[in-house]
Amino acid sequence: MIFNPNLEAPEERPYPFVYFISIINDSNEALTIWGRKWILKDVTGEMMVVEGSGVVGENPFLLPGERFSYNSYHVIGKDSRVSGSFFGTSEHGAKVRVTIPGFNLVVPDSIT
């Protein structure tokens, strides 16, 4: 995660952080990613949930061993812990949920 003050952010959440994700299909079946859900919880306990269809406007179809990489960003108002999941289906229609390991977004000391 990289703090990037040049990105657009609302006044109440003025600290944007870019993140980079690679989704690797390490199963034996083709998968399609249909959605994602992020949970951001700041140091005061306030929680924000961001969810939606696809991943950066796409529904990646991944054969076994293939990778889909992308970057996006979150905006926060205070130091936060982020976790989430990707949702999809296998080529045989089985539902798939992949947990995104949690990570911290920490506002740089020089701007607080």
Protein Blocks (a to p, Z undefined) as FASTA:
>chain_A
ZZdfkbccdfklmcccddddddddfbfbdcddfbdcdddddfkopacddddehjehiacd
ddehiacddddddddfbdcddddddddddfkopacddddddddddddfklZZ
